[in-house]
Amino acid sequence: MPARNTAVRYGFVAQGLHWLIVVLLMVQVTLGKIADELPLGLERLVMMARHKSVGITILGLAVIRLGWRLFNRPPPPPPMPAWQLTAARLTHGAFYVLLFALPVTGWLMSSAANYPASWFGLVQLPDFVAPDEGLEHLLEEIHETLVKVLIVLAIVHVLAALKHQFIDRDGLLLRMLPWRTR
Amino acid sequence: MAYPLIARILLAGLACAAAGAPRAPPAGGGEGDQRVGSLRFTAIQAGAKFTGAFRRFEVRFEFDVKNPGQGRLHVIVPTASVDTADPERDQIIRSADFFWTEKYADAVFHAEGFEPDGRGFLARGELTLRGITRPATARFELKQSGKRLAMKGTAQLRRLPFGIGQGEWESTEWIGDEVGVLFDLKLRPAPAAASP
Protein backbone atom coordinates (compact mmCIF):
# COMPACT_ATOMS: atom_id res chain seq x y z
CA MET A 1 0.00 0.00 0.00
CA PRO A 2 1.51 3.38 -0.98
CA ALA A 3 2.06 6.15 1.57
CA ARG A 4 0.07 8.63 -0.49
CA ASN A 5 -3.58 8.43 -1.40
CA THR A 6 -4.36 6.79 -4.75
CA ALA A 7 -7.41 7.16 -7.00
CA VAL A 8 -9.16 4.29 -5.20
CA ARG A 9 -8.07 4.40 -1.58
CA TYR A 10 -6.30 6.33 1.15
CA GLY A 11 -2.54 5.72 1.49
CA PHE A 12 -1.09 4.22 4.65
CA VAL A 13 -0.24 7.61 6.20
CA ALA A 14 -3.85 8.81 6.00
CA GLN A 15 -5.18 5.39 7.06
CA GLY A 16 -2.69 5.12 9.93
CA LEU A 17 -3.60 8.59 11.20
CA HIS A 18 -7.32 7.85 10.87
CA TRP A 19 -7.23 4.60 12.84
CA LEU A 20 -4.67 5.77 15.41
CA ILE A 21 -6.84 8.80 16.19
CA VAL A 22 -9.93 6.54 16.40
CA VAL A 23 -8.22 4.41 19.06
CA LEU A 24 -6.87 7.42 20.95
CA LEU A 25 -10.30 9.09 20.94
CA MET A 26 -11.86 5.97 22.48
CA VAL A 27 -9.15 5.90 25.17
CA GLN A 28 -9.58 9.62 25.63
CA VAL A 29 -13.36 9.64 26.09
CA THR A 30 -13.03 6.72 28.54
CA LEU A 31 -10.28 8.41 30.58
CA GLY A 32 -12.24 11.66 30.65
CA LYS A 33 -15.37 9.92 31.84
CA ILE A 34 -13.55 7.93 34.55
CA ALA A 35 -11.71 11.03 35.77
CA ASP A 36 -14.89 13.12 35.75
CA GLU A 37 -16.68 10.64 38.00
CA LEU A 38 -13.86 10.28 40.56
CA PRO A 39 -13.72 12.47 43.66
CA LEU A 40 -10.73 14.79 43.77
CA GLY A 41 -7.75 12.75 44.92
CA LEU A 42 -4.61 11.11 43.62
CA GLU A 43 -6.52 8.72 41.37
CA ARG A 44 -8.39 11.52 39.65
CA LEU A 45 -5.20 13.52 39.30
CA VAL A 46 -3.49 10.57 37.59
CA MET A 47 -6.45 9.90 35.26
CA MET A 48 -6.71 13.59 34.39
CA ALA A 49 -2.97 13.78 33.72
CA ARG A 50 -3.26 10.84 31.31
CA HIS A 51 -6.34 12.36 29.71
CA LYS A 52 -4.37 15.57 29.12
CA SER A 53 -1.34 13.72 27.74
CA VAL A 54 -3.49 11.75 25.30
CA GLY A 55 -5.35 14.95 24.37
CA ILE A 56 -2.10 16.74 23.55
CA THR A 57 -1.07 13.72 21.47
CA ILE A 58 -4.36 13.90 19.53
CA LEU A 59 -3.84 17.62 18.95
CA GLY A 60 -0.36 16.92 17.54
CA LEU A 61 -1.72 14.15 15.30
CA ALA A 62 -4.55 16.44 14.16
CA VAL A 63 -2.01 19.01 12.99
CA ILE A 64 -0.11 16.33 11.04
CA ARG A 65 -3.33 14.90 9.63
CA LEU A 66 -4.67 18.24 8.46
CA GLY A 67 -1.29 19.09 6.89
CA TRP A 68 -1.16 15.73 5.12
CA ARG A 69 -4.71 16.12 3.82
CA LEU A 70 -4.04 19.61 2.47
CA PHE A 71 -1.18 18.30 0.32
CA ASN A 72 -2.70 14.93 -0.47
CA ARG A 73 -6.32 15.09 -1.60
CA PRO A 74 -8.58 12.17 -0.61
CA PRO A 75 -9.54 9.61 -3.23
CA PRO A 76 -12.80 10.54 -5.01
CA PRO A 77 -15.86 9.01 -3.33
CA PRO A 78 -17.95 6.41 -5.14
CA PRO A 79 -21.02 7.74 -6.98
CA MET A 80 -23.80 8.75 -4.58
CA PRO A 81 -26.60 11.32 -4.32
CA ALA A 82 -25.52 14.92 -3.91
CA TRP A 83 -27.08 15.24 -0.43
CA GLN A 84 -24.94 12.34 0.77
CA LEU A 85 -21.79 13.96 -0.63
CA THR A 86 -22.70 17.19 1.15
CA ALA A 87 -23.47 15.36 4.40
CA ALA A 88 -20.15 13.50 4.21
CA ARG A 89 -18.24 16.70 3.52
CA LEU A 90 -19.90 18.47 6.47
CA THR A 91 -19.28 15.53 8.81
CA HIS A 92 -15.62 15.28 7.83
CA GLY A 93 -15.20 19.03 8.21
CA ALA A 94 -16.81 18.88 11.65
CA PHE A 95 -14.43 16.08 12.68
CA TYR A 96 -11.44 18.24 11.79
CA VAL A 97 -12.88 21.16 13.75
CA LEU A 98 -13.48 18.86 16.75
CA LEU A 99 -9.98 17.36 16.58
CA PHE A 100 -8.66 20.86 17.28
CA ALA A 101 -11.48 22.32 19.39
CA LEU A 102 -11.60 19.44 21.90
CA PRO A 103 -7.91 19.48 22.88
CA VAL A 104 -7.73 23.28 22.81
CA THR A 105 -10.78 23.76 25.07
CA GLY A 106 -9.38 21.06 27.37
CA TRP A 107 -6.02 22.83 27.48
CA LEU A 108 -7.56 26.24 28.22
CA MET A 109 -9.82 24.64 30.81
CA SER A 110 -6.76 23.17 32.57
CA SER A 111 -5.14 26.59 32.73
CA ALA A 112 -8.36 28.26 33.92
CA ALA A 113 -8.65 25.63 36.68
CA ASN A 114 -5.00 26.20 37.72
CA TYR A 115 -4.16 22.61 36.82
CA PRO A 116 -1.69 23.26 33.98
CA ALA A 117 -1.27 20.43 31.48
CA SER A 118 1.86 18.47 30.73
CA TRP A 119 2.58 15.91 28.04
CA PHE A 120 3.37 12.71 29.97
CA GLY A 121 5.27 14.76 32.56
CA LEU A 122 7.92 15.63 29.98
CA VAL A 123 6.83 19.02 28.67
CA GLN A 124 4.58 21.54 30.35
CA LEU A 125 2.15 23.41 28.13
CA PRO A 126 2.02 27.19 28.44
CA ASP A 127 -1.04 28.79 30.01
CA PHE A 128 -2.89 31.17 27.72
CA VAL A 129 -5.49 32.10 30.32
CA ALA A 130 -5.13 32.86 34.02
CA PRO A 131 -6.95 30.83 36.69
CA ASP A 132 -10.61 31.84 36.55
CA GLU A 133 -13.46 29.74 37.90
CA GLY A 134 -16.15 31.27 35.69
CA LEU A 135 -14.08 30.74 32.57
CA GLU A 136 -13.28 27.19 33.66
CA HIS A 137 -16.98 26.32 33.98
CA LEU A 138 -17.77 27.86 30.61
CA LEU A 139 -14.95 25.92 28.92
CA GLU A 140 -16.03 22.75 30.70
CA GLU A 141 -19.56 23.14 29.30
CA ILE A 142 -18.17 23.68 25.80
CA HIS A 143 -15.72 20.76 26.12
CA GLU A 144 -18.47 18.38 27.26
CA THR A 145 -20.89 19.56 24.58
CA LEU A 146 -18.23 19.04 21.91
CA VAL A 147 -17.64 15.48 23.15
CA LYS A 148 -21.37 14.77 22.75
CA VAL A 149 -21.28 16.21 19.23
CA LEU A 150 -18.23 14.04 18.48
CA ILE A 151 -19.98 10.89 19.69
CA VAL A 152 -23.13 11.60 17.65
CA LEU A 153 -21.10 12.38 14.52
CA ALA A 154 -18.98 9.24 15.03
CA ILE A 155 -22.14 7.12 15.13
CA VAL A 156 -23.47 8.81 11.96
CA HIS A 157 -20.06 8.34 10.29
CA VAL A 158 -19.86 4.63 11.15
CA LEU A 159 -23.49 3.95 10.13
CA ALA A 160 -22.98 5.79 6.84
CA ALA A 161 -19.78 3.84 6.08
CA LEU A 162 -21.50 0.53 6.87
CA LYS A 163 -24.54 1.49 4.78
CA HIS A 164 -22.32 2.24 1.78
CA GLN A 165 -20.31 -0.93 2.24
CA PHE A 166 -23.08 -3.43 2.92
CA ILE A 167 -26.28 -1.95 1.46
CA ASP A 168 -25.04 0.12 -1.48
CA ARG A 169 -22.06 -2.25 -1.93
CA ASP A 170 -20.00 0.58 -3.42
CA GLY A 171 -16.73 -0.41 -1.69
CA LEU A 172 -16.52 2.91 0.21
CA LEU A 173 -15.26 1.35 3.44
CA LEU A 174 -12.37 -0.36 1.63
CA ARG A 175 -10.89 3.05 0.85
CA MET A 176 -9.95 3.30 4.55
CA LEU A 177 -8.84 -0.33 5.02
CA PRO A 178 -5.45 -1.86 4.24
CA TRP A 179 -6.52 -5.22 2.83
CA ARG A 180 -7.76 -6.21 -0.63
CA THR A 181 -6.90 -4.03 -3.58
CA ARG A 182 -9.45 -3.54 -6.25
CA MET B 1 41.88 70.55 32.65
CA ALA B 2 38.42 69.09 32.01
CA TYR B 3 39.56 65.60 31.18
CA PRO B 4 40.55 64.35 34.66
CA LEU B 5 37.36 65.78 36.10
CA ILE B 6 35.18 63.92 33.58
CA ALA B 7 37.20 60.79 34.24
CA ARG B 8 36.67 61.18 37.97
CA ILE B 9 32.91 61.62 37.52
CA LEU B 10 32.74 58.58 35.28
CA LEU B 11 34.73 56.50 37.73
CA ALA B 12 32.57 57.62 40.60
CA GLY B 13 29.49 56.70 38.56
CA LEU B 14 30.92 53.29 37.76
CA ALA B 15 31.79 52.67 41.39
CA CYS B 16 28.26 53.60 42.41
CA ALA B 17 26.76 51.36 39.75
CA ALA B 18 29.02 48.47 40.73
CA ALA B 19 28.06 48.74 44.37
CA GLY B 20 24.41 49.18 43.58
CA ALA B 21 24.71 52.43 45.46
CA PRO B 22 22.08 54.69 43.82
CA ARG B 23 19.30 53.14 45.86
CA ALA B 24 18.94 54.49 49.36
CA PRO B 25 20.16 52.07 51.98
CA PRO B 26 17.10 50.50 53.62
CA ALA B 27 17.04 50.77 57.33
CA GLY B 28 15.00 49.74 60.28
CA GLY B 29 13.06 46.84 58.89
CA GLY B 30 9.29 46.81 59.10
CA GLU B 31 6.09 44.89 59.41
CA GLY B 32 3.66 43.54 56.89
CA ASP B 33 0.86 41.16 56.12
CA GLN B 34 -1.36 40.05 53.25
CA ARG B 35 -2.64 43.60 52.77
CA VAL B 36 0.75 44.86 51.64
CA GLY B 37 2.10 41.98 49.66
CA SER B 38 1.83 38.45 48.48
CA LEU B 39 3.12 35.09 49.63
CA ARG B 40 2.93 32.50 46.89
CA PHE B 41 4.24 29.02 46.28
CA THR B 42 4.82 26.78 43.31
CA ALA B 43 4.48 23.02 43.28
CA ILE B 44 4.70 20.32 40.63
CA GLN B 45 1.56 18.33 39.94
CA ALA B 46 1.58 15.58 37.27
CA GLY B 47 4.66 17.13 35.70
CA ALA B 48 3.21 20.63 35.55
CA LYS B 49 4.06 23.54 37.79
CA PHE B 50 1.21 25.51 39.31
CA THR B 51 1.10 28.49 41.64
CA GLY B 52 -0.87 28.93 44.85
CA ALA B 53 -0.92 31.57 47.55
CA PHE B 54 -1.48 32.11 51.24
CA ARG B 55 -4.12 34.78 51.82
CA ARG B 56 -3.04 35.51 55.38
CA PHE B 57 0.40 35.96 56.91
CA GLU B 58 2.35 38.26 59.21
CA VAL B 59 5.92 39.40 58.78
CA ARG B 60 8.16 41.11 61.32
CA PHE B 61 11.52 42.19 60.05
CA GLU B 62 14.31 43.87 61.95
CA PHE B 63 17.15 45.11 59.86
CA ASP B 64 20.10 47.47 59.89
CA VAL B 65 22.02 47.68 56.64
CA LYS B 66 25.25 48.35 58.58
CA ASN B 67 24.75 45.28 60.64
CA PRO B 68 22.71 42.63 58.82
CA GLY B 69 24.15 39.99 61.13
CA GLN B 70 21.94 41.37 63.90
CA GLY B 71 18.73 41.27 61.87
CA ARG B 72 15.70 39.11 62.53
CA LEU B 73 12.89 37.82 60.37
CA HIS B 74 9.77 36.27 61.80
CA VAL B 75 6.91 35.05 59.58
CA ILE B 76 3.66 33.42 60.68
CA VAL B 77 1.38 31.87 58.08
CA PRO B 78 -2.04 30.44 58.99
CA THR B 79 -1.93 27.56 56.52
CA ALA B 80 -5.72 27.32 56.30
CA SER B 81 -5.50 30.48 54.18
CA VAL B 82 -4.06 28.43 51.32
CA ASP B 83 -5.62 29.32 47.96
CA THR B 84 -4.91 27.39 44.75
CA ALA B 85 -7.96 28.65 42.83
CA ASP B 86 -9.70 25.31 43.44
CA PRO B 87 -11.66 25.00 46.71
CA GLU B 88 -11.62 21.18 46.48
CA ARG B 89 -7.85 21.06 46.21
CA ASP B 90 -7.52 23.64 49.01
CA GLN B 91 -9.63 21.36 51.20
CA ILE B 92 -7.26 18.46 50.55
CA ILE B 93 -4.23 20.65 51.29
CA ARG B 94 -5.80 21.66 54.62
CA SER B 95 -6.54 18.04 55.53
CA ALA B 96 -4.46 15.81 57.81
CA ASP B 97 -2.71 14.40 54.69
CA PHE B 98 -1.09 17.77 54.08
CA PHE B 99 -0.98 20.79 56.40
CA TRP B 100 -3.37 19.35 58.99
CA THR B 101 -4.55 22.87 59.71
CA GLU B 102 -6.93 21.74 62.46
CA LYS B 103 -4.02 20.54 64.55
CA TYR B 104 -1.21 22.74 63.25
CA ALA B 105 -2.75 26.08 62.38
CA ASP B 106 0.42 28.04 61.63
CA ALA B 107 3.60 27.68 59.68
CA VAL B 108 6.38 29.70 61.29
CA PHE B 109 9.68 30.83 59.84
CA HIS B 110 12.26 32.42 62.10
CA ALA B 111 15.75 33.58 61.17
CA GLU B 112 18.34 35.60 63.06
CA GLY B 113 21.27 37.23 61.33
CA PHE B 114 21.45 37.74 57.58
CA GLU B 115 24.38 37.07 55.27
CA PRO B 116 25.00 39.38 52.31
CA ASP B 117 24.55 37.45 49.06
CA GLY B 118 25.10 39.44 45.87
CA ARG B 119 22.60 42.29 45.89
CA GLY B 120 20.53 40.59 48.55
CA PHE B 121 20.75 38.61 51.75
CA LEU B 122 20.37 35.06 52.94
CA ALA B 123 18.19 34.38 55.95
CA ARG B 124 19.19 31.01 57.34
CA GLY B 125 16.57 30.03 59.83
CA GLU B 126 14.09 27.43 60.88
CA LEU B 127 10.73 26.59 59.43
CA THR B 128 8.05 24.88 61.46
CA LEU B 129 5.36 23.17 59.41
CA ARG B 130 2.91 20.54 60.53
CA GLY B 131 4.67 20.47 63.92
CA ILE B 132 8.08 19.67 62.43
CA THR B 133 10.97 22.16 62.61
CA ARG B 134 13.73 22.05 60.02
CA PRO B 135 16.40 24.42 58.75
CA ALA B 136 15.29 26.55 55.81
CA THR B 137 16.90 29.40 53.94
CA ALA B 138 15.24 32.34 52.26
CA ARG B 139 16.99 34.78 49.95
CA PHE B 140 15.67 38.31 49.75
CA GLU B 141 16.43 41.71 48.28
CA LEU B 142 15.45 45.06 49.72
CA LYS B 143 14.54 48.36 48.15
CA GLN B 144 13.25 51.51 49.77
CA SER B 145 10.02 52.61 48.10
CA GLY B 146 8.85 55.80 49.75
CA LYS B 147 8.17 55.09 53.40
CA ARG B 148 7.78 51.40 52.69
CA LEU B 149 10.52 48.82 52.50
CA ALA B 150 10.08 46.53 49.53
CA MET B 151 11.21 43.00 50.34
CA LYS B 152 11.19 40.42 47.62
CA GLY B 153 12.55 36.94 47.73
CA THR B 154 12.34 33.21 47.35
CA ALA B 155 12.97 29.99 49.22
CA GLN B 156 13.30 26.43 48.00
CA LEU B 157 11.74 23.82 50.24
CA ARG B 158 11.01 20.14 50.19
CA ARG B 159 7.59 19.07 51.42
CA LEU B 160 8.32 15.48 52.53
CA PRO B 161 10.69 16.23 55.46
CA PHE B 162 7.75 18.11 57.00
CA GLY B 163 5.32 15.28 56.40
CA ILE B 164 3.37 17.34 53.86
CA GLY B 165 1.75 14.56 51.86
CA GLN B 166 0.88 11.41 53.79
CA GLY B 167 0.03 7.95 52.53
CA GLU B 168 -0.46 7.84 48.77
CA TRP B 169 0.60 11.50 48.56
CA GLU B 170 4.12 10.62 49.72
CA SER B 171 4.98 9.43 46.25
CA THR B 172 6.75 12.11 44.24
CA GLU B 173 5.66 10.57 40.95
CA TRP B 174 2.57 12.79 40.74
CA ILE B 175 3.30 15.52 43.30
CA GLY B 176 6.87 16.78 43.31
CA ASP B 177 8.86 17.04 46.53
CA GLU B 178 10.24 20.48 45.67
CA VAL B 179 8.16 23.50 46.54
CA GLY B 180 9.17 27.06 45.75
CA VAL B 181 8.13 30.00 47.90
CA LEU B 182 7.91 33.55 46.55
CA PHE B 183 7.26 36.62 48.63
CA ASP B 184 6.82 40.20 47.56
CA LEU B 185 6.14 42.62 50.40
CA LYS B 186 5.96 46.33 51.09
CA LEU B 187 6.74 46.56 54.78
CA ARG B 188 5.55 49.44 56.94
CA PRO B 189 8.05 50.95 59.36
CA ALA B 190 7.68 49.12 62.66
CA PRO B 191 6.57 51.11 65.71
CA ALA B 192 9.72 52.20 67.55
CA ALA B 193 11.07 49.80 70.18
CA ALA B 194 8.33 47.32 69.48
CA SER B 195 10.78 44.54 68.81
CA PRO B 196 10.59 41.68 71.30
Boltz contact constraints between the chains, C-beta under 6 A:
constraints:
  - contact:
      token1: [A, 40]
      token2: [B, 88]
      max_distance: 6.0
  - contact:
      token1: [A, 42]
      token2: [B, 168]
      max_distance: 6.0
  - contact:
      token1: [A, 45]
      token2: [B, 46]
      max_distance: 6.0
  - contact:
      token1: [A, 45]
      token2: [B, 174]
      max_distance: 6.0
  - contact:
      token1: [A, 46]
      token2: [B, 174]
      max_distance: 6.0
  - contact:
      token1: [A, 49]
      token2: [B, 46]
      max_distance: 6.0
  - contact:
      token1: [A, 114]
      token2: [B, 50]
      max_distance: 6.0
  - contact:
      token1: [A, 114]
      token2: [B, 84]
      max_distance: 6.0
  - contact:
      token1: [A, 114]
      token2: [B, 85]
      max_distance: 6.0
  - contact:
      token1: [A, 114]
      token2: [B, 86]
      max_distance: 6.0
  - contact:
      token1: [A, 116]
      token2: [B, 48]
      max_distance: 6.0
  - contact:
      token1: [A, 116]
      token2: [B, 50]
      max_distance: 6.0
  - contact:
      token1: [A, 118]
      token2: [B, 47]
      max_distance: 6.0
  - contact:
      token1: [A, 118]
      token2: [B, 48]
      max_distance: 6.0
  - contact:
      token1: [A, 121]
      token2: [B, 47]
      max_distance: 6.0
  - contact:
      token1: [A, 124]
      token2: [B, 48]
      max_distance: 6.0
  - contact:
      token1: [A, 131]
      token2: [B, 85]
      max_distance: 6.0
